[in-house]
Structures are given as C-alpha cells and as structure tokens.
Amino acid sequence: MKLQPGEVHVWFARLDRTPARLTRMRTILSPDETARADRFYMDVHRNRFIAARALLRDLLASYLGQPPEAIRFEYNEWGKPALAPGLTAIDLRFNLSHSQDLAMYAFVLERDVGVDLEIIRAEVANERVAENFFSRREVETLRALPREHQVEGFYNCWTRKEAYVKARGPGLSIELDSFDVSLAPGAEAKILRGDDKLGWSLVSFKPDHGCVAAMATQGSPLQIAEPRWL
C-alpha cells in the first residue's frame, strides 16, 4: 500500500471477530500486547483489544512491506505508540482509537496525527461532563444549541479535543479547557483558541450510525483519501 506525502489514510473496522480469526490475530501480537490483553477481566474487552492491535499490525505491515509480527513499537511517557527506531526508512506516523466494537486508524508521513472515535451515548452527553472538562466558551456554545442538537454537539467537541491532545502527544496531561474547538452540528471542525505555533488541522467523520469521530493533524490540511473499512 502506498502513502504519498501530504496525504492521510483513514480506516475503520469492526472489532467483533470470530474465535478462529481472534486466534490468528493473537499470534501476531508481541508479548507485551498479549500481556495487556490478558489483564482485561471480560472476554469481550480482551477480544476487542486483540482485534484492534492485530488490525493495526496488518495495516502497518501493508505500508511497510514487513510481516505484521515483525512490527515493533515504542511509547512516549504518556503512552502514545510510534514505530520503533530503525524499523523503517520512512517516517510513517499513525494513531488509533476504538469504542465498543468500532475502531479508527490514521496513517500519515512526517506529521503527527491523533484520532478519536466515540459511540454516542445520550446519557453521557446529558451529564455535567461538559461543565467539568470543556472550556467556558465551549459550554456556553453547547448549551445555547437547541436541546435536540446538544448530544451531537457534545460528541463533536469531545472527539475533536481528544484527537487534538492525542496528536500533540501528551494526551490528557493537556488540560481540555485550555483550548477551544468548534462543536455546532454542521460547523467546520477547527481549533478556535489555544493552538500552538506549529498549527493543527481538524476533520470530523460520521463513519456509521450512532458514532462520531475526529482527526487532528499537524500543519496545514492534508489530502484525505476516501476512508476505507476493514
């Protein structure tokens, strides 16, 4: 699979796989990944983790021309994964997110990227999560929306903020109320306040009914290839 400079590839996948498929998927994981999988108490969560990591390895293998089990990762101090040094000559960067049985992956050359995918749960949006984590401006914008649009607005805000902090690297060590994003349904996804000097671009997706996703990339907007499903 070929990825061009200035282009980003986005993939979505279902994680609920057959037992036979999961058995194969587990064989390509590293010992630390299988150890992480085995720490899950419930089978459904363990199996979805295995599927998410195996699909990531399959995708990376197709870009790098290497066996999926040969892929090695390193992690920053906040847990963001990257390819281990010396694994490849190209500067391939990626990020992934999963919620229940859905996963999202993004791949780009030479730029940091972050993604977030969330299954919509109206009861979460109706709690005071926004008041506890969003900026004052975002809360005011959200609560000014018609009530029937507030759930979508909440998840627009949440996924865009999560994608941005994941792209930056430090994750939730960045205070979520230290920057503003657009959130109104139909509004262009963008950072309104708090962007750093490198500049960042935001894009939103609706990959399936009942879910919302977002991607943040470093620098000016990239050409986004048509998202594909695994």
DAPERA-V706771 format. One record per pair of residues at least 12 apart in sequence whose ideal C-beta (glycine too) atoms are under 10 Angstrom apart, sorted by the first residue. I is the first residue (numbers start at 1). J is the second residue. D is the distance in Angstrom with one decimal. If there is no record, write none. Layout:
BEGIN
i: <I,I>
j: <J,J>
d: <D,D>
END
This chain:
BEGIN
i: <1,1,1,1,1,1,1,1,2,2,3,3,3,3,3,3,3,3,4,4,4,4,5,5,5,5,5,5,5,5,6,6,6,6,6,6,6,6,6,7,7,7,7,7,7,7,8,8,8,8,8,8,8,8,8,8,8,8,8,8,8,8,9,9,9,9,9,9,9,9,9,9,9,9,9,10,10,10,10,10,10,10,10,10,10,10,10,10,10,10,10,10,11,11,11,11,11,11,11,11,11,11,11,11,11,11,11,11,11,12,12,12,12,12,12,12,12,12,12,12,12,12,12,12,13,13,13,13,13,13,13,13,13,13,13,13,13,13,13,13,13,14,14,14,14,14,14,14,14,14,15,15,15,15,15,15,15,15,15,15,15,15,15,15,15,15,16,16,16,16,16,16,16,17,17,17,17,17,17,17,19,21,21,21,21,22,22,22,22,22,22,22,23,24,25,25,25,25,25,25,25,25,25,25,25,26,26,26,26,26,26,27,27,27,28,28,28,28,28,28,28,28,28,28,28,29,29,29,29,29,29,29,29,29,30,30,30,30,30,30,32,32,33,33,33,33,33,33,33,34,34,34,34,36,36,36,37,37,37,37,37,38,44,44,45,47,48,48,48,48,48,48,49,51,51,51,51,52,52,52,52,52,52,52,52,53,53,53,53,53,53,53,54,54,55,55,55,55,55,55,56,56,56,56,56,56,56,56,56,56,56,57,57,57,57,58,58,59,59,59,59,59,59,59,60,60,60,60,60,60,60,60,62,63,63,63,63,63,63,63,64,64,64,64,64,64,65,66,66,70,71,71,71,71,72,72,72,72,73,74,76,76,76,77,77,77,77,78,78,78,78,78,78,78,78,78,79,79,79,80,80,80,80,80,80,80,80,80,81,81,81,82,82,82,82,90,90,91,91,91,91,92,92,92,92,93,93,93,93,93,93,93,93,93,93,93,93,94,94,94,94,94,95,95,95,95,95,95,95,95,95,95,95,95,95,96,96,96,96,96,97,97,97,97,97,97,97,97,97,97,97,97,98,98,98,98,98,99,99,99,99,99,99,99,99,99,99,100,100,100,100,100,100,101,102,102,102,102,102,102,102,102,103,103,103,103,104,104,104,104,104,104,104,104,104,104,104,104,105,105,105,105,106,106,106,106,106,106,106,106,106,106,107,108,108,108,108,108,108,109,110,110,111,111,111,111,111,111,111,111,111,112,112,112,112,112,112,112,112,112,112,113,113,113,113,113,113,113,113,113,114,114,114,114,114,114,114,114,114,114,114,114,114,114,114,114,115,115,115,115,115,115,115,115,115,115,115,115,116,116,116,116,116,116,116,116,116,116,116,116,116,116,116,116,117,117,117,117,117,117,117,117,117,117,117,118,118,118,118,118,118,118,118,118,118,118,119,119,119,119,119,120,120,120,120,120,120,120,120,120,121,121,121,122,122,122,122,122,123,124,124,124,124,125,125,125,125,125,125,125,125,125,126,126,126,126,127,129,129,129,130,130,130,130,130,130,130,130,131,132,132,133,133,133,133,133,133,133,134,134,134,134,134,134,134,134,134,135,135,135,135,135,135,135,135,135,135,135,135,136,136,137,137,137,137,137,137,137,138,138,138,138,138,138,138,138,138,138,138,138,138,138,138,139,139,139,141,141,141,141,141,141,141,141,141,142,142,142,142,142,144,145,145,145,146,148,149,149,149,149,150,150,151,151,152,152,152,152,152,152,153,153,153,153,153,154,154,155,155,155,155,155,155,155,156,156,156,156,156,156,156,156,156,156,156,157,157,157,157,157,157,157,157,158,158,158,158,158,159,159,159,159,159,159,159,159,159,159,159,159,160,160,160,160,160,160,160,160,160,160,160,160,160,160,160,160,161,161,161,161,161,161,161,161,161,161,161,161,162,162,162,162,163,163,163,163,163,163,163,163,163,163,163,164,164,164,164,164,164,164,164,164,164,164,164,164,165,165,165,166,166,166,167,167,167,167,167,167,167,168,168,168,168,168,174,175,177,178,178,179,179,179,179,179,179,179,180,180,180,180,181,181,181,181,181,181,181,182,182,183,185,187,188,188,188,189,189,189,189,189,189,189,189,190,190,191,196,198,198,199,199,199,199,200,200,200,200,200,200,201,201,201,201,201,201,201,201,202,202,202,202,202,203,203,203,203,203,203,205,205,207,207,208,213,215>
j: <59,60,61,62,63,64,65,107,62,63,62,63,90,92,107,108,109,225,109,222,223,225,90,91,108,109,110,111,222,223,108,109,110,111,219,220,221,222,223,107,108,109,222,223,224,225,93,106,107,108,109,111,113,201,203,215,217,221,222,223,224,225,59,63,94,105,106,107,108,222,224,225,226,227,228,104,105,106,107,108,113,115,203,205,207,213,215,224,225,226,227,228,55,56,59,94,96,103,104,105,106,107,115,207,225,227,228,229,230,98,102,103,104,105,117,205,207,208,211,213,227,228,229,230,51,52,55,56,58,59,96,98,101,102,103,104,105,207,228,229,230,48,51,55,101,102,103,208,229,230,44,47,48,49,50,51,52,54,55,98,99,100,101,102,103,230,44,47,48,51,100,101,102,47,48,50,51,54,55,101,47,47,50,51,54,43,46,47,48,50,51,54,50,54,37,47,50,51,52,53,54,55,57,58,68,46,47,50,51,53,54,54,68,69,50,53,54,57,58,61,67,68,69,70,71,49,50,53,54,56,57,68,69,71,53,57,69,71,72,73,73,75,49,50,53,54,56,57,73,46,49,50,53,49,50,53,49,50,51,52,53,50,100,101,100,101,98,99,100,101,102,103,98,98,101,103,230,96,97,98,101,102,103,104,105,68,71,73,81,96,98,103,68,69,68,96,98,103,105,230,68,71,73,81,94,95,96,98,103,105,107,69,70,71,73,71,230,71,94,96,105,107,228,230,73,83,87,88,92,94,105,107,107,83,88,90,92,94,107,109,83,87,88,89,90,92,88,87,88,87,83,84,87,88,84,85,86,87,87,87,169,170,171,169,170,171,173,165,166,168,169,170,171,172,173,174,166,169,171,95,112,114,166,167,168,169,170,171,94,95,96,94,95,112,169,109,110,108,109,110,111,107,108,109,110,106,107,108,109,110,111,112,113,114,167,217,218,106,107,108,113,115,107,108,112,113,114,115,116,163,166,167,215,216,217,114,115,116,117,166,114,115,116,117,118,159,162,163,166,213,214,215,115,116,117,118,119,116,117,118,119,120,121,159,211,212,213,117,118,119,121,210,211,119,117,118,119,207,208,210,211,213,115,117,207,230,116,117,118,159,163,205,207,211,213,214,215,227,117,227,228,230,163,167,203,213,215,216,217,222,224,227,225,215,217,218,219,222,224,222,218,219,167,198,200,201,217,218,219,220,222,166,167,168,169,198,200,216,217,218,219,163,166,167,201,215,216,217,218,222,162,163,164,165,166,167,168,169,171,200,202,214,215,216,217,218,159,162,163,166,167,203,205,213,214,215,216,217,155,158,159,160,161,162,163,164,165,166,167,212,213,214,215,216,159,162,163,205,207,208,211,212,213,214,215,154,155,156,158,159,162,210,211,212,213,214,155,208,210,211,212,151,152,154,155,206,209,210,211,212,151,155,210,150,151,152,154,155,151,151,154,155,158,142,150,151,152,153,154,155,157,158,147,150,151,154,154,154,157,158,142,143,150,153,154,157,158,183,143,176,177,157,158,161,172,175,176,177,154,157,158,161,176,177,180,181,183,157,161,175,176,177,178,179,180,181,192,193,194,177,180,177,179,180,181,183,192,193,153,154,157,158,160,161,176,177,179,180,181,182,183,192,193,157,177,183,153,157,180,181,182,183,184,187,192,154,156,157,183,184,184,183,184,185,185,185,183,184,185,186,183,185,185,212,183,184,185,186,206,212,182,183,184,185,187,183,212,183,185,204,211,212,213,214,181,182,183,184,185,186,187,189,204,212,214,176,180,181,182,183,184,212,214,176,181,183,212,214,181,183,189,202,204,205,211,212,213,214,215,216,179,180,181,182,183,189,190,191,202,203,204,212,213,214,215,216,174,176,177,178,179,180,181,183,191,202,214,216,176,213,214,216,181,189,200,202,203,204,213,214,215,216,217,176,179,181,191,194,195,200,201,202,214,215,216,217,178,179,216,214,215,216,200,201,202,215,216,217,218,196,198,200,216,218,194,194,194,193,194,191,192,193,194,195,196,200,192,193,194,195,193,194,195,202,204,214,216,202,204,204,204,204,202,203,204,201,202,203,204,205,214,215,216,202,203,216,218,218,219,217,218,219,220,216,217,218,219,220,221,215,216,217,218,219,220,221,222,214,215,216,217,221,215,216,217,221,222,224,224,227,227,229,229,227,227>
d: <8.0,9.9,9.3,4.3,5.3,9.3,9.1,8.8,9.8,8.2,10.0,6.0,8.3,7.1,6.0,7.3,5.9,8.6,7.6,9.9,8.0,9.1,9.9,9.7,9.0,5.2,6.8,9.3,9.3,9.9,8.9,8.1,9.4,9.1,9.6,9.0,9.6,5.9,5.9,9.2,7.4,7.7,6.2,4.8,7.8,6.1,9.8,6.0,6.9,4.4,8.8,8.1,6.8,9.7,8.7,7.4,6.2,9.4,4.5,7.2,5.5,7.1,8.5,8.3,9.3,8.2,7.0,4.7,7.5,9.9,8.3,5.1,9.4,8.4,7.7,7.1,7.2,5.2,8.1,9.7,9.7,7.8,8.6,7.2,8.8,8.6,6.7,6.4,7.1,8.5,4.3,7.5,8.1,9.4,6.3,10.0,9.1,8.2,7.2,4.3,7.7,7.9,10.0,9.8,9.7,6.8,5.4,7.2,6.0,10.0,6.7,6.9,5.6,7.8,7.9,8.2,4.6,7.5,9.3,7.9,6.1,7.5,5.2,7.3,7.7,7.9,5.3,9.4,9.7,9.0,9.6,8.5,9.2,7.4,4.7,8.0,7.4,9.8,9.4,6.6,3.9,9.7,8.3,9.6,5.7,6.7,7.8,9.3,8.0,7.8,9.4,7.6,4.3,8.4,8.7,4.2,5.7,9.7,7.9,6.2,9.6,8.0,4.8,6.9,5.5,9.8,8.0,7.5,7.2,7.6,8.9,4.5,9.5,7.2,8.8,8.5,5.1,8.8,9.1,9.5,8.6,9.8,9.8,7.9,8.9,9.8,9.2,5.5,9.6,5.8,6.6,8.3,9.4,8.0,9.9,8.8,5.3,5.9,9.4,8.0,3.4,7.8,8.6,8.6,9.4,9.7,9.2,5.4,9.5,9.4,7.4,8.7,9.6,7.3,9.7,8.7,5.7,5.5,7.8,8.7,8.0,4.6,4.3,9.1,8.5,9.4,6.7,5.8,6.4,10.0,7.4,9.1,7.9,9.9,8.7,8.9,8.0,8.3,7.4,7.6,8.7,9.7,8.2,8.0,5.3,8.8,9.8,8.9,8.6,9.9,9.8,8.0,9.3,6.8,9.5,8.3,5.0,5.1,9.9,9.9,7.8,9.8,9.1,8.6,9.8,9.7,6.7,9.7,7.7,6.4,9.4,8.1,8.3,8.7,8.8,7.6,9.7,6.6,9.0,4.9,10.0,9.7,4.9,9.8,8.9,9.9,9.9,9.5,9.5,8.6,9.8,9.7,7.3,9.7,9.4,8.6,9.5,6.6,7.3,5.8,8.8,8.3,9.2,8.4,7.4,9.8,5.6,10.0,8.4,6.3,9.8,7.2,9.0,5.1,9.4,9.4,7.9,9.8,8.0,9.2,5.9,7.0,10.0,7.7,9.3,7.4,9.2,9.1,7.5,7.0,9.2,7.9,9.8,10.0,8.6,8.2,5.9,8.7,6.3,9.6,8.1,7.4,5.2,9.6,7.7,7.0,8.8,7.8,7.6,8.2,7.3,8.3,7.1,9.4,3.9,9.2,8.8,5.7,8.9,9.4,5.7,8.1,8.9,9.0,8.3,9.7,9.0,9.3,9.2,9.5,6.6,5.2,4.4,8.0,6.1,9.5,9.9,9.9,6.9,7.6,9.1,8.2,6.7,9.1,9.2,5.5,8.4,6.6,7.7,8.0,8.0,7.9,9.5,9.5,9.4,6.5,8.7,9.4,5.9,4.6,8.8,6.5,7.8,6.2,8.6,8.8,7.4,5.6,7.3,7.3,6.5,6.1,5.7,9.9,9.5,9.4,9.0,6.4,4.9,7.5,6.8,9.1,8.6,9.0,8.4,5.0,5.0,4.9,8.9,8.2,5.9,7.0,8.1,8.9,9.7,9.8,6.7,10.0,8.8,9.5,8.5,4.9,4.9,4.4,8.2,8.6,7.7,8.0,7.7,7.4,9.2,9.4,9.9,10.0,6.5,10.0,9.8,8.6,5.1,5.1,4.6,9.4,9.6,9.7,6.9,9.6,8.8,9.5,9.4,4.9,9.7,9.8,8.6,8.6,6.0,9.2,6.7,7.1,6.7,9.5,6.0,8.6,9.7,7.0,9.9,8.3,7.8,4.1,9.8,9.7,9.6,7.8,7.0,9.3,5.3,9.2,8.0,8.7,9.7,9.8,9.7,8.5,9.1,9.4,9.6,9.7,5.4,9.3,7.9,9.9,9.2,9.4,9.6,9.4,6.3,8.6,10.0,6.5,9.9,9.6,8.9,9.3,8.8,9.4,9.8,9.5,5.6,4.3,5.8,9.6,7.3,9.1,5.1,7.2,6.8,8.5,8.7,8.3,7.3,4.4,8.9,8.6,8.4,5.6,10.0,6.7,7.0,5.0,7.3,8.9,7.6,4.6,6.4,7.0,3.2,3.0,7.1,8.4,8.8,9.1,9.9,8.7,7.1,4.7,8.0,9.3,8.5,8.5,5.4,6.9,8.2,9.6,9.0,6.7,7.0,4.8,7.7,9.6,9.7,7.5,4.4,7.8,8.1,3.6,4.5,8.8,9.0,6.6,9.8,8.8,6.6,5.5,8.2,8.7,7.1,9.1,9.2,8.3,7.4,9.7,6.5,7.7,4.3,8.2,9.7,9.7,5.6,10.0,6.3,5.5,8.0,9.9,6.5,5.7,7.3,8.9,9.2,9.2,6.3,5.1,8.6,6.5,7.7,8.9,5.6,10.0,9.2,5.2,6.1,6.3,8.7,8.9,9.1,9.3,5.0,9.9,9.1,9.7,9.5,8.8,7.8,8.7,8.9,9.1,6.6,4.3,8.4,8.3,3.8,6.6,9.7,8.4,9.6,7.9,7.4,8.4,9.6,7.5,10.0,7.9,5.6,7.9,8.9,9.0,6.0,7.2,8.4,9.4,8.9,9.2,9.1,9.3,8.2,8.1,9.4,8.9,4.7,6.7,8.6,6.0,8.3,7.6,6.6,6.2,8.6,9.1,8.5,9.3,9.2,9.2,7.7,4.3,7.5,7.1,5.1,8.9,9.3,7.6,8.3,7.4,9.1,9.3,10.0,5.1,9.9,10.0,7.6,7.3,9.1,9.6,5.6,10.0,9.9,8.4,9.0,7.9,9.3,5.7,7.1,9.1,6.2,8.8,9.6,9.2,9.0,10.0,7.6,8.4,8.5,9.8,8.3,6.1,6.7,9.5,9.4,6.2,9.2,6.6,6.1,8.6,8.9,8.3,6.4,7.6,9.5,9.7,9.8,7.6,5.2,9.1,9.7,9.5,9.7,9.7,8.7,8.9,4.8,9.4,9.4,7.2,9.6,4.7,6.0,6.1,9.1,7.6,9.4,8.8,9.9,9.6,8.4,4.3,9.3,9.2,8.0,7.5,4.5,7.5,6.9,9.6,7.9,7.4,6.4,6.4,7.6,9.3,9.1,6.0,8.3,3.9,9.5,9.9,9.5,8.8,9.4,8.7,8.2,8.6,9.3,9.8,9.1,9.5,7.1,8.8,9.3,5.3,5.9,3.9,9.0,9.8,10.0,9.9,4.3,7.4,7.3,5.7,8.5,8.0,5.4,9.1,6.8,9.3,9.7,4.5,9.1,7.4,9.0,5.3,9.3,9.9,7.5,9.1,5.7,9.2,9.3,9.6,8.4,9.2,8.5,9.9,7.3,8.9,9.2,9.1,9.4,6.9,8.6,9.0,8.1,4.2,5.5,4.2,9.1,9.4,7.2,7.1,6.6,9.1,8.6,6.3,9.9,6.9,8.2,9.6,4.4,9.9,9.6,8.8,8.4,9.9,9.6,7.3,6.6,9.5,9.3,8.1,4.0,6.7,6.6,7.6,9.1,7.9,8.0,8.7,9.1,9.5,9.3,8.8,5.5,6.2,7.9,5.7,2.7,6.9,9.2,9.7,4.2,4.1,6.4,9.6,8.7,9.0,9.9,6.7,9.9,8.7,9.4,7.9,9.1,9.8,10.0,9.3,8.4,9.3,8.7,8.6,4.0,5.7,4.4,9.4,6.4,8.8,9.0,5.6,9.6,8.2,9.6,5.7,6.7,9.8,7.4,5.6,6.9,5.4,6.9,6.1,7.5,9.6,10.0,8.6,6.9,5.1,8.0,6.9,6.5,4.5,7.1,6.3,7.3,5.4,8.3,9.1,5.0,8.0,7.8,7.7,8.8,6.5,9.3,6.7,6.8,8.2,9.2,9.2,9.8>
END
